[in-house]
Structure formats: structure tokens, C-alpha cells
Amino acid sequence: MRPVVYTITGGAGTQVVSRVCPIDHYISPANIALNVVVTGTITYTVQYTFDDVFAPGYDPANGNWTNHPTLVTKTVTADSNISYPVRGIRVISPASPSSSGTATLTIIQGGGSGLA
């Protein structure tokens, strides 16, 4: 998978949510690298879902999202990974009147093809 990059900018008092990056859950092993670069002041959390993000009518706002165990409520540049298959990843920033920076999430999925 080519790297996918999403940038969110903290909104004064408004929660900010990136688009959803669909993950190829057929690739084994999943090997998903996550890196978030912070500029300025922003709090962010990386989330993932097992929902079918391609299902007709799927609305990420109503999805079942799980916070990444180490990329939660962070304010500094950090990286981590997900070693198991998920179906979508996003980055969010909670409503904060003092948030004025950016969080740039880069996602890279390695591993072999799941197709025979």
C-alpha cells in the first residue's frame, strides 16, 4: 500500500475528524505503521474500526471506533503500529478552544498480498 497522509487542524471548540483510510484486511501479516507529526498545539487520538467501511450507507460518524492503545490523547509527535487486520483508520482531535496546531497522520501497510 502506498503511504496515506491525512492532516487535521485543531478547531477552536470543534472536534476535527480526518477521512477514513481503508485498510486491506486480506494482507497478511497486516503490518500497519502509524506516524503522527505535530506542529503547534493540538491533542489527537488515532482510532481504528473493524466496520466494513465500504458497506452501502456506512457513516463513520456512527461507526464503532476503538482508540489506538498508545496514540491516544497525545500532544507530541509519535509513532506506533497495528499488527492485526483492521478495516479503517482515522485521526481525531477533540473540541478544544486552545487547539491551533496540526496533526499529520501517515499510514503505511506492509506485508504480503492476501490474494493467492
Biopython code that builds the backbone (N, CA, C, O; Angstrom):
import numpy as np
from Bio.PDB.StructureBuilder import StructureBuilder

atoms = [
    (1, "MET", "N", (0.847, -1.174, 0.000)),
    (1, "MET", "CA", (0.000, 0.000, 0.000)),
    (1, "MET", "C", (0.890, 1.234, 0.000)),
    (1, "MET", "O", (1.876, 1.302, 0.734)),
    (2, "ARG", "N", (0.546, 2.174, -0.800)),
    (2, "ARG", "CA", (1.255, 3.448, -0.794)),
    (2, "ARG", "C", (0.952, 4.175, 0.508)),
    (2, "ARG", "O", (-0.116, 3.983, 1.090)),
    (3, "PRO", "N", (1.888, 5.014, 0.975)),
    (3, "PRO", "CA", (1.592, 5.790, 2.182)),
    (3, "PRO", "C", (0.357, 6.662, 1.978)),
    (3, "PRO", "O", (0.154, 7.241, 0.911)),
    (4, "VAL", "N", (-0.449, 6.743, 3.012)),
    (4, "VAL", "CA", (-1.623, 7.610, 3.028)),
    (4, "VAL", "C", (-1.373, 8.659, 4.099)),
    (4, "VAL", "O", (-0.959, 8.326, 5.209)),
    (5, "VAL", "N", (-1.619, 9.923, 3.774)),
    (5, "VAL", "CA", (-1.346, 11.019, 4.696)),
    (5, "VAL", "C", (-2.605, 11.859, 4.872)),
    (5, "VAL", "O", (-3.194, 12.324, 3.896)),
    (6, "TYR", "N", (-3.010, 12.050, 6.128)),
    (6, "TYR", "CA", (-4.139, 12.907, 6.468)),
    (6, "TYR", "C", (-3.666, 13.944, 7.468)),
    (6, "TYR", "O", (-2.977, 13.610, 8.432)),
    (7, "THR", "N", (-4.029, 15.195, 7.249)),
    (7, "THR", "CA", (-3.694, 16.271, 8.182)),
    (7, "THR", "C", (-4.974, 16.885, 8.712)),
    (7, "THR", "O", (-5.887, 17.208, 7.953)),
    (8, "ILE", "N", (-5.027, 17.042, 10.031)),
    (8, "ILE", "CA", (-6.145, 17.746, 10.643)),
    (8, "ILE", "C", (-5.598, 18.986, 11.342)),
    (8, "ILE", "O", (-4.473, 18.991, 11.842)),
    (9, "THR", "N", (-6.402, 20.020, 11.365)),
    (9, "THR", "CA", (-6.048, 21.269, 12.042)),
    (9, "THR", "C", (-7.020, 21.472, 13.179)),
    (9, "THR", "O", (-8.235, 21.411, 12.992)),
    (10, "GLY", "N", (-6.475, 21.716, 14.364)),
    (10, "GLY", "CA", (-7.318, 21.912, 15.537)),
    (10, "GLY", "C", (-8.295, 23.041, 15.329)),
    (10, "GLY", "O", (-7.937, 24.115, 14.845)),
    (11, "GLY", "N", (-9.534, 22.787, 15.700)),
    (11, "GLY", "CA", (-10.565, 23.807, 15.558)),
    (11, "GLY", "C", (-10.924, 24.383, 16.912)),
    (11, "GLY", "O", (-11.011, 23.649, 17.897)),
    (12, "ALA", "N", (-11.126, 25.644, 16.969)),
    (12, "ALA", "CA", (-11.477, 26.301, 18.231)),
    (12, "ALA", "C", (-12.837, 25.813, 18.706)),
    (12, "ALA", "O", (-13.871, 26.262, 18.212)),
    (13, "GLY", "N", (-12.836, 24.897, 19.660)),
    (13, "GLY", "CA", (-14.074, 24.409, 20.242)),
    (13, "GLY", "C", (-14.835, 23.401, 19.410)),
    (13, "GLY", "O", (-15.975, 23.078, 19.743)),
    (14, "THR", "N", (-14.244, 22.889, 18.335)),
    (14, "THR", "CA", (-14.918, 21.939, 17.456)),
    (14, "THR", "C", (-14.065, 20.683, 17.293)),
    (14, "THR", "O", (-12.862, 20.772, 17.050)),
    (15, "GLN", "N", (-14.692, 19.515, 17.429)),
    (15, "GLN", "CA", (-13.964, 18.266, 17.177)),
    (15, "GLN", "C", (-13.647, 18.172, 15.694)),
    (15, "GLN", "O", (-14.490, 18.478, 14.851)),
    (16, "VAL", "N", (-12.428, 17.749, 15.381)),
    (16, "VAL", "CA", (-11.991, 17.610, 13.998)),
    (16, "VAL", "C", (-11.699, 16.137, 13.750)),
    (16, "VAL", "O", (-11.033, 15.486, 14.556)),
    (17, "VAL", "N", (-12.199, 15.613, 12.632)),
    (17, "VAL", "CA", (-12.043, 14.199, 12.304)),
    (17, "VAL", "C", (-11.533, 14.080, 10.879)),
    (17, "VAL", "O", (-12.068, 14.720, 9.973)),
    (18, "SER", "N", (-10.500, 13.266, 10.669)),
    (18, "SER", "CA", (-9.984, 13.050, 9.315)),
    (18, "SER", "C", (-10.904, 12.097, 8.552)),
    (18, "SER", "O", (-11.838, 11.516, 9.104)),
    (19, "ARG", "N", (-10.604, 11.965, 7.277)),
    (19, "ARG", "CA", (-11.276, 10.928, 6.494)),
    (19, "ARG", "C", (-10.819, 9.572, 7.013)),
    (19, "ARG", "O", (-9.865, 9.478, 7.786)),
    (20, "VAL", "N", (-11.506, 8.533, 6.582)),
    (20, "VAL", "CA", (-11.158, 7.168, 6.972)),
    (20, "VAL", "C", (-10.231, 6.577, 5.923)),
    (20, "VAL", "O", (-10.514, 6.641, 4.727)),
    (21, "CYS", "N", (-9.127, 6.004, 6.372)),
    (21, "CYS", "CA", (-8.223, 5.289, 5.471)),
    (21, "CYS", "C", (-8.616, 3.823, 5.480)),
    (21, "CYS", "O", (-8.440, 3.151, 6.496)),
    (22, "PRO", "N", (-9.150, 3.305, 4.365)),
    (22, "PRO", "CA", (-9.479, 1.887, 4.309)),
    (22, "PRO", "C", (-8.196, 1.051, 4.293)),
    (22, "PRO", "O", (-7.213, 1.413, 3.646)),
    (23, "ILE", "N", (-8.224, -0.044, 5.000)),
    (23, "ILE", "CA", (-7.074, -0.947, 5.090)),
    (23, "ILE", "C", (-7.421, -2.257, 4.393)),
    (23, "ILE", "O", (-8.549, -2.738, 4.499)),
    (24, "ASP", "N", (-6.463, -2.830, 3.686)),
    (24, "ASP", "CA", (-6.664, -4.121, 3.030)),
    (24, "ASP", "C", (-6.501, -5.213, 4.082)),
    (24, "ASP", "O", (-5.383, -5.625, 4.391)),
    (25, "HIS", "N", (-7.619, -5.677, 4.628)),
    (25, "HIS", "CA", (-7.565, -6.664, 5.704)),
    (25, "HIS", "C", (-7.214, -8.072, 5.208)),
    (25, "HIS", "O", (-7.100, -8.998, 6.011)),
    (26, "TYR", "N", (-7.043, -8.237, 3.901)),
    (26, "TYR", "CA", (-6.620, -9.527, 3.357)),
    (26, "TYR", "C", (-5.104, -9.683, 3.342)),
    (26, "TYR", "O", (-4.605, -10.794, 3.160)),
    (27, "ILE", "N", (-4.361, -8.592, 3.529)),
    (27, "ILE", "CA", (-2.902, -8.672, 3.565)),
    (27, "ILE", "C", (-2.474, -9.317, 4.875)),
    (27, "ILE", "O", (-2.934, -8.930, 5.949)),
    (28, "SER", "N", (-1.600, -10.293, 4.777)),
    (28, "SER", "CA", (-1.126, -10.996, 5.963)),
    (28, "SER", "C", (0.388, -11.135, 5.908)),
    (28, "SER", "O", (0.914, -11.615, 4.904)),
    (29, "PRO", "N", (1.093, -10.740, 6.933)),
    (29, "PRO", "CA", (0.587, -10.058, 8.122)),
    (29, "PRO", "C", (0.213, -8.617, 7.811)),
    (29, "PRO", "O", (0.647, -8.055, 6.805)),
    (30, "ALA", "N", (-0.596, -8.025, 8.683)),
    (30, "ALA", "CA", (-1.130, -6.680, 8.428)),
    (30, "ALA", "C", (-0.034, -5.621, 8.420)),
    (30, "ALA", "O", (0.033, -4.829, 7.480)),
    (31, "ASN", "N", (0.823, -5.579, 9.430)),
    (31, "ASN", "CA", (1.967, -4.657, 9.492)),
    (31, "ASN", "C", (1.606, -3.229, 9.090)),
    (31, "ASN", "O", (2.023, -2.757, 8.032)),
    (32, "ILE", "N", (0.842, -2.552, 9.915)),
    (32, "ILE", "CA", (0.419, -1.187, 9.626)),
    (32, "ILE", "C", (1.234, -0.224, 10.481)),
    (32, "ILE", "O", (1.137, -0.238, 11.708)),
    (33, "ALA", "N", (2.036, 0.610, 9.829)),
    (33, "ALA", "CA", (2.845, 1.607, 10.528)),
    (33, "ALA", "C", (2.064, 2.910, 10.625)),
    (33, "ALA", "O", (1.415, 3.330, 9.666)),
    (34, "LEU", "N", (2.132, 3.543, 11.789)),
    (34, "LEU", "CA", (1.431, 4.793, 12.043)),
    (34, "LEU", "C", (2.418, 5.821, 12.565)),
    (34, "LEU", "O", (3.195, 5.531, 13.475)),
    (35, "ASN", "N", (2.397, 7.015, 12.000)),
    (35, "ASN", "CA", (3.243, 8.106, 12.470)),
    (35, "ASN", "C", (2.413, 9.383, 12.461)),
    (35, "ASN", "O", (1.754, 9.702, 11.471)),
    (36, "VAL", "N", (2.451, 10.110, 13.573)),
    (36, "VAL", "CA", (1.746, 11.385, 13.655)),
    (36, "VAL", "C", (2.766, 12.468, 13.986)),
    (36, "VAL", "O", (3.480, 12.386, 14.985)),
    (37, "VAL", "N", (2.818, 13.477, 13.134)),
    (37, "VAL", "CA", (3.713, 14.617, 13.334)),
    (37, "VAL", "C", (2.866, 15.809, 13.756)),
    (37, "VAL", "O", (1.903, 16.172, 13.081)),
    (38, "VAL", "N", (3.236, 16.409, 14.876)),
    (38, "VAL", "CA", (2.503, 17.542, 15.431)),
    (38, "VAL", "C", (3.272, 18.830, 15.188)),
    (38, "VAL", "O", (4.484, 18.898, 15.392)),
    (39, "THR", "N", (2.550, 19.843, 14.752)),
    (39, "THR", "CA", (3.099, 21.205, 14.705)),
    (39, "THR", "C", (2.132, 22.091, 15.472)),
    (39, "THR", "O", (0.916, 21.965, 15.328)),
    (40, "GLY", "N", (2.664, 22.973, 16.275)),
    (40, "GLY", "CA", (1.808, 23.833, 17.091)),
    (40, "GLY", "C", (1.259, 23.066, 18.282)),
    (40, "GLY", "O", (1.914, 22.174, 18.819)),
    (41, "THR", "N", (0.049, 23.426, 18.685)),
    (41, "THR", "CA", (-0.596, 22.823, 19.853)),
    (41, "THR", "C", (-1.874, 22.124, 19.429)),
    (41, "THR", "O", (-2.820, 22.760, 18.964)),
    (42, "ILE", "N", (-1.892, 20.806, 19.594)),
    (42, "ILE", "CA", (-3.079, 20.022, 19.251)),
    (42, "ILE", "C", (-3.044, 18.718, 20.051)),
    (42, "ILE", "O", (-1.975, 18.163, 20.309)),
    (43, "THR", "N", (-4.198, 18.253, 20.428)),
    (43, "THR", "CA", (-4.348, 16.941, 21.063)),
    (43, "THR", "C", (-5.015, 16.038, 20.035)),
    (43, "THR", "O", (-5.983, 16.442, 19.392)),
    (44, "TYR", "N", (-4.508, 14.822, 19.874)),
    (44, "TYR", "CA", (-5.063, 13.913, 18.874)),
    (44, "TYR", "C", (-5.161, 12.499, 19.413)),
    (44, "TYR", "O", (-4.506, 12.144, 20.393)),
    (45, "THR", "N", (-5.986, 11.702, 18.762)),
    (45, "THR", "CA", (-6.118, 10.276, 19.027)),
    (45, "THR", "C", (-6.269, 9.566, 17.691)),
    (45, "THR", "O", (-7.042, 10.000, 16.837)),
    (46, "VAL", "N", (-5.532, 8.478, 17.510)),
    (46, "VAL", "CA", (-5.692, 7.629, 16.324)),
    (46, "VAL", "C", (-6.702, 6.543, 16.693)),
    (46, "VAL", "O", (-6.626, 5.944, 17.765)),
    (47, "GLN", "N", (-7.638, 6.306, 15.792)),
    (47, "GLN", "CA", (-8.667, 5.295, 16.012)),
    (47, "GLN", "C", (-8.706, 4.309, 14.852)),
    (47, "GLN", "O", (-8.314, 4.632, 13.731)),
    (48, "TYR", "N", (-9.190, 3.089, 15.144)),
    (48, "TYR", "CA", (-9.385, 2.091, 14.100)),
    (48, "TYR", "C", (-10.745, 1.439, 14.283)),
    (48, "TYR", "O", (-11.354, 1.513, 15.350)),
    (49, "THR", "N", (-11.206, 0.797, 13.211)),
    (49, "THR", "CA", (-12.503, 0.133, 13.242)),
    (49, "THR", "C", (-12.429, -1.210, 12.518)),
    (49, "THR", "O", (-11.597, -1.421, 11.636)),
    (50, "PHE", "N", (-13.312, -2.094, 12.914)),
    (50, "PHE", "CA", (-13.496, -3.374, 12.225)),
    (50, "PHE", "C", (-14.748, -3.312, 11.339)),
    (50, "PHE", "O", (-15.100, -4.296, 10.689)),
    (51, "ASP", "N", (-15.414, -2.159, 11.315)),
    (51, "ASP", "CA", (-16.593, -1.968, 10.461)),
    (51, "ASP", "C", (-16.198, -2.088, 8.991)),
    (51, "ASP", "O", (-15.062, -1.800, 8.614)),
    (52, "ASP", "N", (-17.150, -2.517, 8.173)),
    (52, "ASP", "CA", (-16.943, -2.540, 6.726)),
    (52, "ASP", "C", (-17.132, -1.122, 6.207)),
    (52, "ASP", "O", (-18.259, -0.670, 6.000)),
    (53, "VAL", "N", (-16.026, -0.429, 6.001)),
    (53, "VAL", "CA", (-16.096, 0.981, 5.597)),
    (53, "VAL", "C", (-16.592, 1.150, 4.162)),
    (53, "VAL", "O", (-16.874, 2.270, 3.735)),
    (54, "PHE", "N", (-16.699, 0.056, 3.418)),
    (54, "PHE", "CA", (-17.218, 0.105, 2.050)),
    (54, "PHE", "C", (-18.689, -0.301, 1.972)),
    (54, "PHE", "O", (-19.261, -0.330, 0.882)),
    (55, "ALA", "N", (-19.304, -0.611, 3.104)),
    (55, "ALA", "CA", (-20.711, -1.028, 3.098)),
    (55, "ALA", "C", (-21.595, 0.121, 2.625)),
    (55, "ALA", "O", (-21.357, 1.274, 2.988)),
    (56, "PRO", "N", (-22.614, -0.182, 1.819)),
    (56, "PRO", "CA", (-23.526, 0.877, 1.381)),
    (56, "PRO", "C", (-24.131, 1.595, 2.590)),
    (56, "PRO", "O", (-24.628, 0.963, 3.522)),
    (57, "GLY", "N", (-24.079, 2.905, 2.554)),
    (57, "GLY", "CA", (-24.659, 3.692, 3.631)),
    (57, "GLY", "C", (-23.798, 3.821, 4.882)),
    (57, "GLY", "O", (-24.224, 4.417, 5.871)),
    (58, "TYR", "N", (-22.585, 3.262, 4.841)),
    (58, "TYR", "CA", (-21.726, 3.354, 6.030)),
    (58, "TYR", "C", (-21.425, 4.816, 6.357)),
    (58, "TYR", "O", (-21.021, 5.588, 5.487)),
    (59, "ASP", "N", (-21.626, 5.181, 7.613)),
    (59, "ASP", "CA", (-21.363, 6.546, 8.073)),
    (59, "ASP", "C", (-20.330, 6.470, 9.197)),
    (59, "ASP", "O", (-20.643, 5.968, 10.277)),
    (60, "PRO", "N", (-19.109, 6.956, 8.968)),
    (60, "PRO", "CA", (-18.074, 6.885, 10.009)),
    (60, "PRO", "C", (-18.491, 7.554, 11.316)),
    (60, "PRO", "O", (-18.021, 7.161, 12.385)),
    (61, "ALA", "N", (-19.361, 8.552, 11.248)),
    (61, "ALA", "CA", (-19.805, 9.230, 12.464)),
    (61, "ALA", "C", (-20.571, 8.290, 13.388)),
    (61, "ALA", "O", (-20.632, 8.514, 14.597)),
    (62, "ASN", "N", (-21.155, 7.238, 12.818)),
    (62, "ASN", "CA", (-21.909, 6.264, 13.607)),
    (62, "ASN", "C", (-21.177, 4.929, 13.726)),
    (62, "ASN", "O", (-21.763, 3.931, 14.145)),
    (63, "GLY", "N", (-19.899, 4.913, 13.356)),
    (63, "GLY", "CA", (-19.129, 3.676, 13.372)),
    (63, "GLY", "C", (-18.693, 3.263, 14.768)),
    (63, "GLY", "O", (-18.846, 4.006, 15.738)),
    (64, "ASN", "N", (-18.151, 2.071, 14.840)),
    (64, "ASN", "CA", (-17.609, 1.526, 16.082)),
    (64, "ASN", "C", (-16.100, 1.729, 16.071)),
    (64, "ASN", "O", (-15.370, 0.939, 15.473)),
    (65, "TRP", "N", (-15.637, 2.772, 16.723)),
    (65, "TRP", "CA", (-14.230, 3.145, 16.702)),
    (65, "TRP", "C", (-13.554, 2.772, 18.014)),
    (65, "TRP", "O", (-14.137, 2.914, 19.089)),
    (66, "THR", "N", (-12.322, 2.296, 17.914)),
    (66, "THR", "CA", (-11.508, 1.952, 19.074)),
    (66, "THR", "C", (-10.275, 2.837, 19.071)),
    (66, "THR", "O", (-9.616, 2.992, 18.044)),
    (67, "ASN", "N", (-9.966, 3.415, 20.220)),
    (67, "ASN", "CA", (-8.758, 4.224, 20.330)),
    (67, "ASN", "C", (-7.526, 3.330, 20.281)),
    (67, "ASN", "O", (-7.491, 2.283, 20.928)),
    (68, "HIS", "N", (-6.517, 3.738, 19.518)),
    (68, "HIS", "CA", (-5.249, 3.020, 19.495)),
    (68, "HIS", "C", (-4.675, 3.059, 20.919)),
    (68, "HIS", "O", (-4.741, 4.101, 21.571)),
    (69, "PRO", "N", (-4.118, 1.954, 21.410)),
    (69, "PRO", "CA", (-3.688, 1.915, 22.816)),
    (69, "PRO", "C", (-2.584, 2.899, 23.199)),
    (69, "PRO", "O", (-2.512, 3.296, 24.362)),
    (70, "THR", "N", (-1.724, 3.307, 22.266)),
    (70, "THR", "CA", (-0.645, 4.229, 22.632)),
    (70, "THR", "C", (-0.749, 5.587, 21.955)),
    (70, "THR", "O", (-0.077, 6.529, 22.376)),
    (71, "LEU", "N", (-1.564, 5.714, 20.927)),
    (71, "LEU", "CA", (-1.723, 7.002, 20.238)),
    (71, "LEU", "C", (-3.052, 7.631, 20.634)),
    (71, "LEU", "O", (-3.880, 7.956, 19.784)),
    (72, "VAL", "N", (-3.237, 7.795, 21.925)),
    (72, "VAL", "CA", (-4.484, 8.332, 22.458)),
    (72, "VAL", "C", (-4.184, 9.557, 23.332)),
    (72, "VAL", "O", (-3.309, 9.523, 24.196)),
    (73, "THR", "N", (-4.923, 10.624, 23.087)),
    (73, "THR", "CA", (-4.782, 11.883, 23.817)),
    (73, "THR", "C", (-3.325, 12.344, 23.836)),
    (73, "THR", "O", (-2.799, 12.723, 24.882)),
    (74, "LYS", "N", (-2.690, 12.308, 22.683)),
    (74, "LYS", "CA", (-1.289, 12.722, 22.552)),
    (74, "LYS", "C", (-1.219, 14.188, 22.131)),
    (74, "LYS", "O", (-2.138, 14.722, 21.510)),
    (75, "THR", "N", (-0.107, 14.817, 22.487)),
    (75, "THR", "CA", (0.120, 16.215, 22.108)),
    (75, "THR", "C", (1.473, 16.394, 21.436)),
    (75, "THR", "O", (1.864, 17.514, 21.106)),
    (76, "VAL", "N", (2.187, 15.293, 21.235)),
    (76, "VAL", "CA", (3.528, 15.345, 20.647)),
    (76, "VAL", "C", (3.616, 14.365, 19.481)),
    (76, "VAL", "O", (2.776, 13.477, 19.337)),
    (77, "THR", "N", (4.635, 14.537, 18.660)),
    (77, "THR", "CA", (4.889, 13.618, 17.560)),
    (77, "THR", "C", (5.143, 12.224, 18.124)),
    (77, "THR", "O", (5.870, 12.071, 19.106)),
    (78, "ALA", "N", (4.544, 11.204, 17.502)),
    (78, "ALA", "CA", (4.694, 9.828, 17.993)),
    (78, "ALA", "C", (4.425, 8.853, 16.859)),
    (78, "ALA", "O", (3.805, 9.195, 15.851)),
    (79, "ASP", "N", (4.907, 7.629, 17.048)),
    (79, "ASP", "CA", (4.602, 6.578, 16.080)),
    (79, "ASP", "C", (4.300, 5.286, 16.804)),
    (79, "ASP", "O", (4.646, 5.108, 17.972)),
    (80, "SER", "N", (3.645, 4.385, 16.084)),
    (80, "SER", "CA", (3.295, 3.079, 16.618)),
    (80, "SER", "C", (2.905, 2.192, 15.443)),
    (80, "SER", "O", (3.239, 2.485, 14.295)),
    (81, "ASN", "N", (2.198, 1.106, 15.738)),
    (81, "ASN", "CA", (1.783, 0.198, 14.677)),
    (81, "ASN", "C", (0.535, -0.558, 15.091)),
    (81, "ASN", "O", (0.107, -0.521, 16.245)),
    (82, "ILE", "N", (-0.035, -1.248, 14.109)),
    (82, "ILE", "CA", (-1.118, -2.201, 14.342)),
    (82, "ILE", "C", (-0.687, -3.464, 13.628)),
    (82, "ILE", "O", (-0.418, -3.440, 12.427)),
    (83, "SER", "N", (-0.619, -4.572, 14.356)),
    (83, "SER", "CA", (-0.092, -5.805, 13.772)),
    (83, "SER", "C", (-1.185, -6.778, 13.326)),
    (83, "SER", "O", (-0.884, -7.863, 12.829)),
    (84, "TYR", "N", (-2.426, -6.402, 13.499)),
    (84, "TYR", "CA", (-3.540, -7.264, 13.119)),
    (84, "TYR", "C", (-4.437, -6.521, 12.127)),
    (84, "TYR", "O", (-4.402, -5.293, 12.061)),
    (85, "PRO", "N", (-5.229, -7.252, 11.364)),
    (85, "PRO", "CA", (-6.028, -6.584, 10.335)),
    (85, "PRO", "C", (-7.190, -5.782, 10.926)),
    (85, "PRO", "O", (-7.957, -6.278, 11.751)),
    (86, "VAL", "N", (-7.297, -4.539, 10.482)),
    (86, "VAL", "CA", (-8.438, -3.688, 10.794)),
    (86, "VAL", "C", (-9.005, -3.220, 9.457)),
    (86, "VAL", "O", (-8.423, -3.500, 8.409)),
    (87, "ARG", "N", (-10.128, -2.516, 9.480)),
    (87, "ARG", "CA", (-10.744, -2.143, 8.202)),
    (87, "ARG", "C", (-10.680, -0.655, 7.902)),
    (87, "ARG", "O", (-10.914, -0.241, 6.767)),
    (88, "GLY", "N", (-10.363, 0.156, 8.911)),
    (88, "GLY", "CA", (-10.249, 1.584, 8.684)),
    (88, "GLY", "C", (-9.501, 2.252, 9.826)),
    (88, "GLY", "O", (-9.540, 1.792, 10.967)),
    (89, "ILE", "N", (-8.811, 3.358, 9.498)),
    (89, "ILE", "CA", (-8.052, 4.124, 10.487)),
    (89, "ILE", "C", (-8.327, 5.602, 10.239)),
    (89, "ILE", "O", (-8.490, 6.032, 9.097)),
    (90, "ARG", "N", (-8.378, 6.374, 11.323)),
    (90, "ARG", "CA", (-8.551, 7.821, 11.225)),
    (90, "ARG", "C", (-7.851, 8.485, 12.401)),
    (90, "ARG", "O", (-7.425, 7.814, 13.341)),
    (91, "VAL", "N", (-7.734, 9.813, 12.340)),
    (91, "VAL", "CA", (-7.189, 10.598, 13.447)),
    (91, "VAL", "C", (-8.223, 11.660, 13.795)),
    (91, "VAL", "O", (-8.843, 12.256, 12.914)),
    (92, "ILE", "N", (-8.400, 11.889, 15.104)),
    (92, "ILE", "CA", (-9.356, 12.892, 15.556)),
    (92, "ILE", "C", (-8.679, 13.833, 16.550)),
    (92, "ILE", "O", (-7.677, 13.491, 17.178)),
    (93, "SER", "N", (-9.252, 15.017, 16.671)),
    (93, "SER", "CA", (-8.825, 15.984, 17.679)),
    (93, "SER", "C", (-10.086, 16.453, 18.385)),
    (93, "SER", "O", (-11.020, 16.924, 17.735)),
    (94, "PRO", "N", (-10.125, 16.330, 19.717)),
    (94, "PRO", "CA", (-11.335, 16.735, 20.435)),
    (94, "PRO", "C", (-11.542, 18.244, 20.392)),
    (94, "PRO", "O", (-10.628, 19.007, 20.078)),
    (95, "ALA", "N", (-12.740, 18.645, 20.711)),
    (95, "ALA", "CA", (-13.050, 20.070, 20.782)),
    (95, "ALA", "C", (-12.191, 20.706, 21.867)),
    (95, "ALA", "O", (-12.234, 20.296, 23.026)),
    (96, "SER", "N", (-11.417, 21.704, 21.483)),
    (96, "SER", "CA", (-10.542, 22.381, 22.430)),
    (96, "SER", "C", (-10.359, 23.830, 22.002)),
    (96, "SER", "O", (-9.931, 24.091, 20.878)),
    (97, "PRO", "N", (-10.676, 24.769, 22.876)),
    (97, "PRO", "CA", (-10.541, 26.171, 22.493)),
    (97, "PRO", "C", (-9.083, 26.604, 22.290)),
    (97, "PRO", "O", (-8.822, 27.618, 21.643)),
    (98, "SER", "N", (-8.131, 25.835, 22.844)),
    (98, "SER", "CA", (-6.723, 26.239, 22.729)),
    (98, "SER", "C", (-5.981, 25.502, 21.617)),
    (98, "SER", "O", (-4.775, 25.693, 21.455)),
    (99, "SER", "N", (-6.669, 24.677, 20.860)),
    (99, "SER", "CA", (-6.030, 23.883, 19.811)),
    (99, "SER", "C", (-5.877, 24.708, 18.538)),
    (99, "SER", "O", (-6.861, 25.165, 17.957)),
    (100, "SER", "N", (-4.627, 24.890, 18.113)),
    (100, "SER", "CA", (-4.393, 25.683, 16.906)),
    (100, "SER", "C", (-3.349, 25.053, 15.998)),
    (100, "SER", "O", (-2.963, 25.652, 14.995)),
    (101, "GLY", "N", (-2.889, 23.862, 16.332)),
    (101, "GLY", "CA", (-1.856, 23.217, 15.540)),
    (101, "GLY", "C", (-2.412, 22.198, 14.573)),
    (101, "GLY", "O", (-3.620, 22.124, 14.348)),
    (102, "THR", "N", (-1.505, 21.407, 14.000)),
    (102, "THR", "CA", (-1.902, 20.343, 13.086)),
    (102, "THR", "C", (-1.329, 19.010, 13.547)),
    (102, "THR", "O", (-0.289, 18.947, 14.203)),
    (103, "ALA", "N", (-2.035, 17.955, 13.185)),
    (103, "ALA", "CA", (-1.566, 16.586, 13.387)),
    (103, "ALA", "C", (-1.620, 15.912, 12.024)),
    (103, "ALA", "O", (-2.683, 15.824, 11.411)),
    (104, "THR", "N", (-0.478, 15.439, 11.554)),
    (104, "THR", "CA", (-0.398, 14.777, 10.253)),
    (104, "THR", "C", (-0.136, 13.300, 10.471)),
    (104, "THR", "O", (0.926, 12.909, 10.953)),
    (105, "LEU", "N", (-1.119, 12.481, 10.110)),
    (105, "LEU", "CA", (-1.038, 11.027, 10.255)),
    (105, "LEU", "C", (-0.591, 10.409, 8.946)),
    (105, "LEU", "O", (-1.201, 10.632, 7.900)),
    (106, "THR", "N", (0.487, 9.623, 9.012)),
    (106, "THR", "CA", (0.934, 8.841, 7.857)),
    (106, "THR", "C", (0.715, 7.369, 8.182)),
    (106, "THR", "O", (1.097, 6.887, 9.249)),
    (107, "ILE", "N", (0.087, 6.661, 7.233)),
    (107, "ILE", "CA", (-0.228, 5.239, 7.393)),
    (107, "ILE", "C", (0.456, 4.485, 6.266)),
    (107, "ILE", "O", (0.295, 4.823, 5.093)),
    (108, "ILE", "N", (1.221, 3.460, 6.627)),
    (108, "ILE", "CA", (1.853, 2.595, 5.626)),
    (108, "ILE", "C", (1.552, 1.155, 6.019)),
    (108, "ILE", "O", (1.813, 0.742, 7.149)),
    (109, "GLN", "N", (1.004, 0.399, 5.082)),
    (109, "GLN", "CA", (0.708, -1.010, 5.329)),
    (109, "GLN", "C", (1.677, -1.854, 4.522)),
    (109, "GLN", "O", (1.755, -1.734, 3.299)),
    (110, "GLY", "N", (2.415, -2.708, 5.216)),
    (110, "GLY", "CA", (3.315, -3.631, 4.551)),
    (110, "GLY", "C", (2.744, -5.035, 4.597)),
    (110, "GLY", "O", (1.582, -5.222, 4.958)),
    (111, "GLY", "N", (3.534, -6.004, 4.243)),
    (111, "GLY", "CA", (3.077, -7.396, 4.286)),
    (111, "GLY", "C", (2.814, -7.924, 2.898)),
    (111, "GLY", "O", (2.749, -7.174, 1.924)),
    (112, "GLY", "N", (2.665, -9.228, 2.828)),
    (112, "GLY", "CA", (2.408, -9.877, 1.549)),
    (112, "GLY", "C", (0.967, -9.743, 1.125)),
    (112, "GLY", "O", (0.106, -9.382, 1.927)),
    (113, "SER", "N", (0.707, -10.027, -0.109)),
    (113, "SER", "CA", (-0.642, -9.951, -0.638)),
    (113, "SER", "C", (-1.486, -11.054, -0.057)),
    (113, "SER", "O", (-1.012, -12.175, 0.126)),
    (114, "GLY", "N", (-2.752, -10.742, 0.240)),
    (114, "GLY", "CA", (-3.672, -11.737, 0.745)),
    (114, "GLY", "C", (-4.314, -12.533, -0.370)),
    (114, "GLY", "O", (-5.062, -13.474, -0.104)),
    (115, "LEU", "N", (-4.035, -12.170, -1.629)),
    (115, "LEU", "CA", (-4.643, -12.866, -2.743)),
    (115, "LEU", "C", (-3.700, -13.974, -3.228)),
    (115, "LEU", "O", (-2.491, -13.773, -3.339)),
    (116, "ALA", "N", (-4.260, -15.111, -3.507)),
    (116, "ALA", "CA", (-3.442, -16.238, -3.971)),
    (116, "ALA", "C", (-3.300, -16.214, -5.474)),
    (116, "ALA", "O", (-2.645, -17.086, -6.046)),
]
sb = StructureBuilder()
sb.init_structure("model")
sb.init_model(0)
sb.init_chain("A")
sb.init_seg("    ")
for serial, (resi, resn, name, xyz) in enumerate(atoms, 1):
    if name == "N":
        sb.init_residue(resn, " ", resi, " ")
    sb.init_atom(name, np.array(xyz, "f"), 0.0, 1.0, " ", f" {name:<3s}", serial, name[0])
structure = sb.get_structure()
